[in-house]
Amino acid sequence: MSRYARYECLKIEVADKIATVTMHRPEARNAINQKLIRELRTIWDDLADDLAVNVVILTGSGDFFSVGGDVKAMSERPGGDVLEEGEVHDPMISRRIVNRQLELDKPIIAAINGDAIGLAATHALLSDISVMAEDARIGDTHVSRVGLVAGDGGTVIWPLLVGVNKAKEFLIRGTLLKGPEAERLGLVNHVVPRAQVMAKACEIAIELANGPSWAIRWTKLSINQIVKDRVNMLLEASMALEQVTFETADHKEAATSFKEKRKPKFGQG
């Protein structure tokens, strides 16, 4: 039995030393629910142990990379504001997810085949090389769309890539950037037409899979110490503040308005 057979929301294919990991909830635009977040927590360890894998490509099914956290599931949570044990917004779980991705010594290429929003954008940006469709959008809408602190990694990686002031504006306003603008700002590495995203990602993956494996891996881990320092500095506090915003009227209004398919009216209480 394959080590990957237990995964339901991720599809994993391994060939020629390359593992392609696909977020696979196409009926929900690959939104990240609790099952998917649990699988994202364990997949990096399984890939680390797989001697047949030198490089990982992370992508999404269909026309979306992922629209991020499952707001529909949030809006349908019993009582509207009670988190179950082990949910994504547990600070320790989020820390483990981020650290396990950063600590995987094999390079990760994000093939951003469509919109990458919120937590999905974080996973894409925590990858080592990114290839983005020119008509796709990337951004973190925790604040503007869901009334939450952008605490599950956005506050760590955005300032490192685009600078503090731009990161503050993009996170607070929930700005969605098209591929060319994201590339210009240094948020992603390569931008190509949508139909060429996987081909470009595979081209890079093949080069790395057949390169000097240990030098590649240890260079990645060395540079990722910069990101891990920021994780240690910021992530627990950011996640704790995000947890607090789950109790606010603004978040409850955001979840309710999403369920009712209307624009939220913030600042009502």
C-alpha positions, 0 to 999 in steps of 0.5 A: 500500500502506498504511503500516500493512499490515505490522503483524500484531499491531496493527490500525490503522484511520484515519477522521475524523482518528482512528487506532484502534490495537488490540493484536490477539492475541485467542488469547493475551489480547493478550499482548505477545510479541516481534513485538508489542513490535517493532510497538509500537516503530515504530507511534508513528513511523508515526502521527507521520508520518501527516498524516491522524491528529490523535488516537490511540485505543489499545485491545485486541481482545476482552475484554482490553486486554492481559495484558502480557508473554507469560509462556508464551513466557518459559517456553518460551525455550530454556534457560529464561533466555537472551534473544535479541538485540532482546528486550523486556528490552533496556534500550535497546529499552525506553527507545526504546519509552517515549520514542517514545510520549511524544514522539508529539505527537498525543494518545493515548487509552487505551480500557482495555476489559478487564484491563491488566496489566504492560507493557500497563498501562504503555502505558495509563498513559503515554497522555494520557487513559484510559477504563477499564471499571468491571469491568476490572483494571489493575496491574503484576504483574512482581514477584508473578507473574513474579519480575522488577523492574517495570523497563520503565516501571512504576517511572516512571509509577506514582509520578507518578500515585499517589505514591511509597508507594502505587506501591511497594506496588502494584508490590511486591504486584502489586495489581490495581485495578478501574476505580472504585478506579483512578479514585479514586486518579487512575490513570485519567481516566474509568470507564464500563461496559464496553460504553461504553468505546469510545464514551466514548473516541471522544467525547473523540477527536472533540473533540480531533481537531477542536480547536486541533491545535497547542495541544493537541499542544504542551501535551501535549509540554510536560507530558510533559517531567515524565515524560521527566525521570523516564524519564531518571532511572530507566528504564535502571537499572530495566531493568538490574535487571530484566535481572538478575532474569531470572537469578534462581531466583525468575524461573525458578520463576515461568516454570516454575510458569506452564507447569505451571499451579501457584502459584509457590514463591518463595525456594527458592534 
